[in-house]
Amino acid sequence: MTSPLTTPTTEGRWTPRLWGTLLVLCAAMFLDALDVSMVGVALPSIGSELDLSTSTLQWIVSGYILGYGGLLLLGGRTADLLGRRQVFLVALGVFALASLLGGLVDSGPLLIASRFIKGLSAAFTAPAGLSIITTTFAEGPLRNRALSIYTTCAATGFSMGLVLSGLLTEASWRLTLLLPAPIALLVGLKLLPRSEREKDHNGYDIPGAVLGTASMLLLVFTVVQAPEVGWASTRTLLSFLAVAVLLTVFVRVERRSAGPLIRLGVLRSGSQIRAQLGAMAFFGSYVGFQFLVTLYMQSLLGWSALHTALAFLPAGALVALSSTKVGAVVDRFGTPRLIAVGFVLMVAGYALFLRISLDPGYAAVILPTMLLIGAACALIFPSLNIQATNGVDDHEQGMVSGLLNTSVQVGGALFLAVVTAVVTANSSAGSSPQAVLDSYRPGLIVVTGIAVAGLLITLPGLRTRRPRPTVVVARSAGNDSMGNGSVGNESAREDSVREGSEGRVAIGD
């Protein structure tokens, strides 16, 4: 709810309380990204000490993805119904306890279980945090600036996690799992604004929640397991068929439900669909690229974990330095243009990396790619978040935030599995360094193709007319219950839209 403490001054400056709210949410997002990247570098040490096989080690990463991707839809809607602040704080507490558990256990299964629980908690903190921002900062320049800073913290946390993991793993891999616990507990929780529970929500969509969660869990599980059991195996095909059946039933239930988990009318917006598909292509291509580059640097070039992390650092540094500028650029040019330019840079970066050899020059071959990808991430990720949340009523921000995060996680899991399968299929020619390098190239081509697909998805948005100075929003039923969630009054929602921003679009029920 809006208060004098969270309302910007007449000159457009943010109050200390408003900065504090954003700082808490950025810290949580930074923590989440930090945790994901730190564990990846520590896996070899974990496997050695706990005597875990490669397939078991995979589940330390996949267990997190399974919990995160599977419950994001439910997490987003829960934040809308039960209150964003309450859901965020409870989930953050669970995240801290799971971090503590993971750093103390001496069993592979218990470690995987702790990672799964952390994924579950992140499935509630991520959409709750994003929806707190979108309901606290009024749509337009204020929100664009806040989202650009927020999403930059995710990229910075991921990059810093790689470096910190390289340093901490030298002492003990357990430190990489324990570090997030005290950080989560020290976050200034009282700075978060309170939000009312949605009162007129027509009941809880229990069947939709069960079907949506089950379909996402099964989809992520199937994609993660497919490279190991075979994409054409009976088990994989039957699992995909079961996912299709569950999703079909889920859609039917949502269309008939009085209080659906996802209001399908949101997906009638071309801008929304492009944001969701673009998020899948963006994160899926980057995860596949990072996976291959990590193998290339450590397995073929013999670089240490810290050396590898430092090689990625320029991309993260470029994203961090651009954090305060991206919002203003979005205000001027609009999200479709920035996303398209970002995908062009990303395609160029991936294509340049195809020049790698067994003795590459970092400055001539690797650094240009890292800089291009860093610039692409700085443009694409904030723009996708802005485009997905623009034109959505406050009481549905958690739902859309959960949907966007689901697209990110499912895209990452799906395309990483595809890239892994392509590399595996081309690795039978021999075990010499050159043969291994040759097996990586088809995977890099697939990564580049995914980025090209993201660009093609974005291009239709460039043909749409930019909003006129005044845009009236078609509000969905139940909006009045949450109408005061953003900075400013309700009339600001139907006020002038600055040239170049996405504007609010009329979305039917």
Buried (B, 14 or more C-beta within 10 A) or exposed (E): EBEEEBBBEEEEEBBEBBBBBBBBBBBBBBBBBBBBBBBBBBBEBBBEEBEBEEEBBBBBBBBBBBBBBBBBBBBBBBBBBBBBBBBBBBBBBBBBBBBBBBBEBEEBEBBBBBBBBBBBBBBBBBBBBBBBBBBBBBBBBBBBBBBBBBBBBBBBBBBBBBBBBBBBBEEBBBBBBBBBBEBBBEBEBEBBBEBEEBEEBEEBBEBBBBBBBBBBBBBBBBBBBBBBEEBEEEEBBEBBEBBEEBBEBBBEBBEEBEBBBBBEBBEBBEBBBBBBBBBBBBBBBBBBBBBBBBBBBBEBBEBBBBEBBBBBBBBBBBBBEBBEEBBBBBBBBBBBBBBBBBBBBBBBBBBBBBEBEEEBEEEEBBBBBBBBBBBBBBBBBBBBBBBBBBBBBBBBBBBBBBBBBBBBBBBBBBBBBBBBBBBEEBBEEEEEEEEBBBBBBBBBBBBBBBBBBBBEBBEEBEEBEBBEEEBEBEBBEBBEBBBBBBBBEEEBBEBEBBBBBBBBBEBEE
